Every structure is written in C-alpha cells, then in structure tokens.
C-alpha cells in the first residue's frame, strides 16, 4: 500500500468540518487536503468545509465547498462511476 499524508493511493476520502476547525489547521492538514484535490480550504472561524477527494490521479468528480460563519453546512453531491 502506497501512502502519502496517511492516505492510501487510489482511495476516495470524505472530509467534513462544521463550526470550529480553524485552530486545528496546520501545514500537514493543508498538504493532505491538496493531495486529495482540495484547493480552497482556508478555513474560516465558525465556518463549514466539505471535500469529496481522491488520493491518486485527478478525477472530474472531486468536489469542494466551504461556507462562512452563519451560512450553514457545506453539502456536496456527486456521482462516482466505477472505472
């Protein structure tokens, strides 16, 4: 099993944050989110963030969404086809 930033190669990874994760963010977390296809993950105080990522070649179904404080949860919907 080939791993990078703790993720096994060619695996789907879901990330969801609501309320206060900004204080837990560091360079390791940023590098891990980048390795999954994340691009817009500067977490805001009391905001929400969601990522449907993939550890491997970039996929067209990778999704990322964030909302600022008081804007509710970040919800992602996607279809993933085998192959």
C-alpha positions as CSV (number, residue, x, y, z in Angstrom):
1,X,0.0,0.0,0.0
2,X,1.5,3.3,-1.1
3,X,0.6,6.1,1.2
4,X,1.1,9.9,1.2
5,X,0.0,12.1,4.1
6,X,-1.6,9.0,5.6
7,X,-3.9,8.2,2.7
8,X,-3.7,5.0,0.6
9,X,-3.2,5.6,-3.1
10,X,-6.4,5.4,-5.3
11,X,-8.9,5.8,-2.4
12,X,-11.9,8.1,-2.1
13,X,-11.7,10.3,1.0
14,X,-14.5,12.4,2.5
15,X,-13.8,15.4,4.7
16,X,-16.4,17.5,6.6
17,X,-15.9,20.3,9.1
18,X,-18.6,22.3,10.9
19,X,-18.1,25.1,13.4
20,X,-14.5,25.4,14.7
21,X,-11.7,23.6,12.9
22,X,-9.5,26.6,12.1
23,X,-7.5,26.2,15.3
24,X,-6.6,22.6,14.2
25,X,-5.4,23.6,10.8
26,X,-1.6,23.4,10.1
27,X,0.7,22.7,7.1
28,X,0.3,19.0,7.4
29,X,-3.5,19.3,7.1
30,X,-3.1,21.7,4.1
31,X,-0.8,19.3,2.3
32,X,-3.1,16.4,3.0
33,X,-6.1,18.3,1.6
34,X,-4.1,19.3,-1.5
35,X,-3.1,15.6,-2.1
36,X,-6.9,14.8,-2.2
37,X,-7.7,17.6,-4.7
38,X,-8.6,20.4,-2.3
39,X,-7.8,23.9,-3.4
40,X,-9.9,26.3,-1.4
41,X,-9.5,25.1,2.2
42,X,-8.6,28.2,4.1
43,X,-10.9,27.6,7.0
44,X,-12.9,30.5,8.4
45,X,-13.8,30.9,12.0
46,X,-17.0,29.1,12.7
47,X,-17.4,28.2,9.0
48,X,-18.0,24.8,7.3
49,X,-16.0,22.9,4.7
50,X,-16.6,19.7,2.8
51,X,-14.3,17.8,0.4
52,X,-15.0,14.7,-1.7
53,X,-11.5,13.9,-2.7
54,X,-9.4,11.2,-4.3
55,X,-5.8,10.1,-3.5
56,X,-4.5,9.5,-7.0
57,X,-4.9,10.9,-10.5
58,X,-7.3,13.9,-10.6
59,X,-10.9,12.9,-11.1
60,X,-13.6,15.1,-12.6
61,X,-16.0,14.2,-9.7
62,X,-13.8,15.7,-7.0
63,X,-15.9,18.4,-5.1
64,X,-15.1,21.0,-2.6
65,X,-17.3,23.6,-0.9
66,X,-17.0,26.0,2.0
67,X,-19.3,28.4,3.7
68,X,-18.5,31.3,6.1
69,X,-19.8,31.8,9.6
70,X,-23.6,31.6,9.9
71,X,-24.0,30.3,6.3
72,X,-24.9,26.7,7.2
73,X,-23.3,23.4,6.4
74,X,-21.3,22.7,3.3
75,X,-23.0,19.8,1.4
76,X,-21.6,18.0,-1.6
77,X,-23.4,15.7,-4.0
78,X,-21.7,13.8,-6.8
79,X,-21.9,10.6,-8.8
80,X,-18.9,8.4,-8.9
81,X,-18.7,5.9,-11.8
82,X,-16.5,2.9,-11.5
83,X,-13.5,2.9,-13.7
